[in-house]
Amino acid sequence: MKHIPLSVLELAIIREGGNAQQAIEETVRVARHTEQEGYSRLWLAEHHNMPYISSSATAVLIGHVAGKTKRIRVGSGGIMLPNHSPLVIAEQFGTLETLYPGRIDLGLGRAPGTDQTTAMALRRHNTTTAHSFPSDVKSLQAYFCNEDNDAKVRAFPGEGLSVPLWILGSSTDSAYLAAEMGLPYAFAAHFAPAQLFAAIDIYRQHFKPSKQLTKPYLMVAVNVIAADSDDEANHLTTSLINMFLGVVTGKPQPLRPPGKLSELYQYQDVQHAVNNMLAGTFMGGPEKLRHELAGFISDTQTDELMVTGYIYDPEARLKSFSILKRALDSAGKSN
């Protein structure tokens, strides 16, 4: 197995019995811990109108996490660009890059990160913004790269700064765009793995070199629950399954302690939907994870792996990141 960078995706999930302040504090702990373990980056995802996710003000939280760490790259996974003016995002991430030079990433998605009613509230009844995603990405690039001092609209801070742009996706549409624009591509296999391999093929086959990137760079996000034993990891994973049950049934809930699965999991159609989401999930002790992830990395030829860690107990969560890093490091050294 080739040795590849390892990164983290965070949503600042609220645990049962907790609150948003606690969730944000725990996200900072994850950032500091994974920085010490040698993880490459930590990204935060934009979601709205979701009572148990605390990362809605994504740029604000990125700044907070970057200020509490020293080396790890911090960025968005992603900013849902159709919700925002490209100028505002250029200014926000230009400010972040000014404060934390060389440590900020800007991952971009076209989905709303919420339900359609909330998307309308965010976009002020502008229903065409999702269709303008490619042109908005180009506008964002132009603000960062502008060399025309006479341009009527310019981004300060932002102009002239090197903020890496990424295209995020969970379908083949985004793969075509990332390839056409010559940008790195991050695929969300942690919740929508169905089109992963089709998207990878499209991205690599159609990639065009750009100023930012000379060859394709792929990062795949997956769920990983690591523990000392397979049985313990399976037990911890019940929290993730219950969380996905809330997503599938439209009944969101905080991250619950591991244990009994919701009765909703007994319904065949619900179980099928949840299991489809779990296809991008790896759980187990070090040996099992080493074997299964080595196969996954080989099959996808991904250049970087990003992982979530939906584990209820904060200490078990930090331990999971440590076990995973050592398992992959040892696998890389043995090849």
C-alpha positions in Angstrom: 0.0 0.0 0.0 1.4 3.4 -0.9 1.8 5.9 1.9 -0.7 8.7 1.5 -1.7 11.8 3.6 -4.5 11.3 6.1 -7.0 14.1 6.9 -10.1 14.7 8.9 -13.6 15.9 8.1 -15.5 17.6 11.0 -19.1 18.8 11.4 -19.0 19.7 15.1 -21.7 17.2 15.8 -23.6 17.7 19.1 -23.7 14.6 21.3 -26.7 13.5 23.2 -26.7 15.6 26.4 -24.3 18.2 24.9 -24.6 21.5 23.2 -23.0 23.5 20.4 -20.3 25.0 22.6 -19.2 21.6 23.7 -19.2 20.3 20.2 -17.0 23.1 19.0 -14.6 22.5 21.9 -14.4 18.9 21.0 -13.7 19.8 17.4 -10.7 21.9 18.6 -9.6 18.8 20.6 -9.8 16.7 17.5 -7.8 19.3 15.5 -5.0 19.5 18.1 -4.9 15.7 18.5 -4.7 14.9 14.8 -2.2 17.7 14.3 0.1 15.9 16.9 -0.6 12.6 15.1 0.6 14.0 11.8 -2.7 14.4 9.9 -2.4 16.8 7.0 -5.6 18.8 7.2 -9.0 19.2 9.0 -12.0 20.4 7.0 -15.3 21.7 8.3 -18.6 21.3 6.4 -21.3 23.9 5.8 -24.8 22.7 6.9 -27.9 24.7 7.8 -31.1 24.2 9.7 -29.7 21.1 11.3 -30.1 21.3 15.1 -27.2 18.9 15.9 -24.5 20.3 13.6 -22.5 23.3 14.7 -20.5 24.1 11.6 -23.1 26.4 9.8 -20.9 29.5 10.1 -18.1 27.6 8.5 -15.5 30.4 7.9 -15.9 31.6 11.5 -15.2 28.1 12.8 -12.3 27.6 10.5 -10.7 30.7 11.9 -11.3 29.5 15.5 -9.8 26.1 14.8 -6.8 27.5 12.9 -6.2 29.9 15.8 -6.1 26.9 18.3 -3.6 24.9 16.2 -0.2 25.5 14.7 0.6 23.4 11.6 -2.4 21.4 10.4 -4.2 22.9 7.3 -7.7 24.0 8.1 -10.4 24.5 5.4 -13.9 23.9 4.2 -15.3 20.6 3.2 -17.0 22.5 1.9 -18.4 26.0 1.4 -21.6 25.6 -0.5 -20.8 28.3 -3.0 -24.4 28.8 -4.4 -25.4 30.0 -1.0 -22.9 32.9 -1.1 -21.5 35.7 -3.3 -18.1 34.7 -4.6 -16.8 38.1 -3.5 -17.8 37.5 0.1 -16.1 34.1 0.1 -12.9 35.6 -1.5 -12.9 38.2 1.3 -13.5 35.7 4.0 -10.9 33.2 2.9 -8.5 35.9 2.0 -8.8 37.1 5.6 -8.3 33.6 6.9 -5.2 33.1 4.6 -3.8 36.5 5.9 -4.2 35.4 9.5 -3.0 31.8 9.0 -0.7 31.9 5.9 -0.2 28.6 4.1 -2.7 26.8 6.2 -6.1 27.5 4.6 -8.0 25.3 2.0 -11.2 26.3 0.2 -13.3 23.3 -0.8 -16.4 24.2 -2.8 -19.7 22.4 -3.3 -22.8 23.1 -5.3 -25.4 21.5 -3.0 -27.2 23.7 -0.5 -26.1 21.8 2.6 -29.7 21.8 3.8 -33.4 21.4 2.7 -34.8 23.4 -0.2 -36.9 25.8 2.1 -33.8 26.7 4.0 -31.8 27.0 0.7 -34.4 29.6 -0.4 -33.9 31.5 2.8 -30.2 31.5 2.3 -30.3 32.4 -1.4 -33.1 35.0 -1.1 -35.4 33.4 -3.7 -32.6 33.2 -6.3 -33.3 29.7 -7.6 -30.7 29.7 -10.4 -27.6 29.9 -8.2 -26.8 26.1 -8.4 -26.7 26.4 -12.2 -24.1 29.2 -12.0 -21.7 27.1 -9.8 -19.0 26.8 -12.6 -19.0 30.5 -13.4 -19.0 31.3 -9.6 -15.9 29.2 -9.2 -14.3 31.1 -12.0 -15.3 34.4 -10.4 -13.7 33.3 -7.2 -10.5 32.4 -9.0 -10.5 35.8 -10.6 -10.8 37.6 -7.3 -7.8 35.7 -5.9 -5.7 36.1 -9.1 -6.7 39.6 -10.2 -3.8 41.7 -11.6 -5.9 44.5 -12.9 -5.6 47.5 -10.6 -8.4 49.2 -12.5 -11.0 46.4 -12.0 -14.2 47.8 -10.6 -14.6 45.1 -8.0 -11.7 43.6 -6.1 -11.3 41.3 -3.0 -9.4 42.7 -0.1 -7.9 40.7 1.6 -7.8 38.0 -1.0 -6.3 39.4 -4.1 -2.9 37.9 -4.8 -3.1 35.2 -2.1 -2.7 31.5 -2.7 -5.8 29.8 -1.4 -6.0 26.3 -2.9 -9.5 25.6 -4.4 -11.0 22.1 -4.4 -14.1 20.8 -6.0 -16.2 18.6 -3.8 -18.8 16.1 -5.0 -20.9 13.1 -4.5 -21.8 12.5 -8.1 -20.3 12.5 -11.6 -21.3 16.1 -12.3 -18.6 17.6 -10.0 -16.0 15.2 -11.4 -16.4 16.7 -14.9 -16.1 20.2 -13.5 -13.0 19.4 -11.4 -11.4 17.8 -14.4 -12.3 20.7 -16.8 -10.9 23.3 -14.4 -7.8 21.4 -13.4 -8.6 21.4 -9.7 -8.2 18.8 -6.9 -11.3 16.7 -6.4 -12.7 15.4 -3.1 -15.4 12.8 -3.2 -17.9 12.3 -0.4 -18.0 8.5 -0.1 -18.7 8.9 3.6 -22.4 9.4 2.9 -22.9 8.9 -0.9 -20.5 6.2 -2.1 -22.6 4.9 -5.0 -20.9 6.9 -7.8 -17.4 6.9 -6.4 -15.6 4.8 -9.0 -17.5 6.3 -12.0 -16.6 9.8 -10.7 -12.9 8.8 -10.3 -12.7 7.5 -13.8 -14.3 10.7 -15.3 -12.0 13.0 -13.2 -8.8 11.2 -14.3 -9.7 10.7 -17.9 -10.9 14.3 -18.5 -8.4 16.2 -16.4 -6.8 19.3 -17.9 -3.7 20.8 -16.3 -4.1 24.2 -14.8 -2.0 26.9 -13.0 -3.0 25.3 -9.7 -2.5 21.6 -10.6 -0.5 19.8 -13.3 -2.0 16.3 -12.8 -5.1 14.9 -11.1 -5.2 14.9 -7.3 -8.0 12.9 -5.6 -9.1 12.8 -2.0 -11.8 10.4 -0.9 -13.7 10.9 2.4 -14.9 7.8 4.3 -16.1 6.9 7.8 -13.6 5.2 10.0 -14.4 3.7 13.4 -11.2 2.3 14.9 -10.8 0.5 18.2 -8.5 -2.0 19.9 -10.7 -4.9 18.7 -13.2 -5.5 15.9 -16.0 -6.2 18.5 -15.4 -2.8 20.2 -15.4 -1.0 16.9 -18.7 -2.7 15.8 -20.2 -1.6 19.1 -19.0 2.1 18.6 -20.4 2.1 15.1 -24.0 1.8 16.3 -23.8 5.5 17.1 -23.1 6.2 13.4 -25.9 3.9 12.3 -28.4 5.6 14.5 -27.2 9.0 13.1 -27.7 7.8 9.6 -31.2 6.5 10.5 -32.1 10.1 11.6 -30.9 11.4 8.2 -32.8 8.8 6.2 -36.0 9.2 8.0 -35.9 13.0 8.3 -35.8 12.8 12.1 -32.4 14.2 13.0 -31.0 13.4 16.4 -27.8 14.1 18.4 -25.1 11.6 18.3 -26.2 8.9 20.7 -24.2 6.6 22.9 -23.4 3.2 21.3 -25.8 0.3 22.0 -29.2 -0.5 20.8 -30.2 0.4 17.3 -33.4 2.3 16.7 -36.5 0.3 15.9 -36.6 2.1 12.6 -33.7 -0.1 11.4 -36.0 -3.1 11.3 -37.9 -1.6 8.3 -36.4 -3.1 5.1 -36.5 0.1 3.0 -34.9 2.1 5.8 -32.2 -0.5 6.5 -31.4 -0.6 2.7 -31.0 3.2 2.6 -28.8 3.2 5.7 -26.7 0.3 4.5 -26.1 2.1 1.1 -24.7 5.1 3.1 -22.6 2.7 5.2 -20.8 1.4 2.1 -18.2 4.1 2.6 -17.5 3.0 6.2 -14.6 1.0 7.7 -14.7 -0.2 11.2 -12.5 -2.6 13.2 -9.3 -3.1 15.1 -5.9 -2.2 13.6 -5.4 -5.4 11.6 -8.8 -5.3 10.0 -8.6 -1.7 9.1 -5.0 -2.1 7.7 -6.2 -4.8 5.4 -9.5 -3.2 4.3 -8.2 0.3 3.8 -5.1 -1.0 1.9 -7.5 -2.6 -0.5 -9.7 0.5 -0.8 -6.6 2.7 -1.4 -5.3 0.3 -4.0 -8.7 0.1 -5.8 -9.3 3.9 -5.9 -5.6 4.9 -6.2 -6.6 7.9 -4.1 -3.9 10.5 -3.4 -5.2 11.3 0.1 -7.7 9.8 2.5 -10.1 12.0 4.6 -11.9 10.4 7.5 -14.8 11.2 9.8 -15.0 9.9 13.3 -18.6 9.7 14.5 -17.9 8.2 17.9 -19.9 9.3 21.0 -17.2 9.2 23.6 -14.6 11.9 23.0 -11.7 9.9 24.3 -12.6 6.9 22.2 -12.9 9.2 19.2 -9.4 10.6 19.7 -8.1 7.1 20.2 -9.7 6.0 16.9 -7.8 8.6 15.0 -4.5 7.4 16.6 -5.2 3.8 15.9 -6.0 4.6 12.3 -2.9 6.6 11.8 -0.6 4.0 13.2 -2.3 1.2 11.3 -1.9 3.0 7.9 1.7 4.1 8.8 2.7 0.5 9.5 1.0 -0.7 6.3 2.9 1.9 4.3 6.2 0.9 5.9 5.7 -2.8 5.2 5.3 -2.3 1.5 
